[in-house]
Amino acid sequence: MRSGMDAPKKMENKTSMDINESAEAFINKFKQQLLIQRLESIESYEQMLKRGT
C-alpha cells in the first residue's frame, strides 16, 4: 500500500518540476528580451548623439 501513496506524490513532483522549468524558461526569455531592448535603446541613443539631434 505504501507504493500506492508514493505514485501520486511522484506525479505531483513531476508536474511541479515541469511548472518550475516552464517558469524558469519564461523568466530567462523575458530577461533576454529586456537585455535586447536595452541594447537597442542604447544603440539608438548613440546614433542620435552622432547625428547631433
C-alpha positions in Angstrom: 0.0 0.0 0.0 2.9 2.4 0.6 3.9 2.3 -3.0 0.3 3.4 -3.9 0.8 6.5 -1.8 4.1 7.3 -3.4 2.8 7.3 -7.0 0.6 10.4 -6.7 3.4 12.2 -4.9 5.8 11.4 -7.8 3.3 12.7 -10.3 2.8 15.8 -8.2 6.6 16.4 -8.1 6.9 15.9 -11.8 4.2 18.4 -12.5 5.7 20.8 -10.1 9.1 20.4 -11.8 7.5 20.9 -15.2 5.9 24.1 -14.0 9.2 25.3 -12.4 11.1 24.6 -15.6 8.4 26.4 -17.7 8.5 29.4 -15.3 12.3 29.4 -15.4 12.4 29.3 -19.2 9.8 32.1 -19.4 11.8 34.3 -16.9 15.0 33.7 -18.8 13.4 34.6 -22.1 11.9 37.7 -20.6 15.3 38.8 -19.2 16.9 38.2 -22.6 14.2 40.3 -24.3 14.8 43.1 -21.8 18.5 43.0 -22.4 18.0 43.2 -26.2 15.6 46.1 -25.8 18.1 47.9 -23.6 20.9 47.4 -26.0 18.7 48.6 -28.9 17.8 51.7 -26.9 21.5 52.4 -26.1 22.4 52.0 -29.8 19.5 54.3 -30.8 20.6 56.9 -28.3 24.2 56.7 -29.5 23.1 57.2 -33.1 21.0 60.2 -32.1 24.1 61.7 -30.4 26.2 61.2 -33.6 23.6 63.0 -35.7 23.7 65.9 -33.3 19.9 65.9 -32.8 
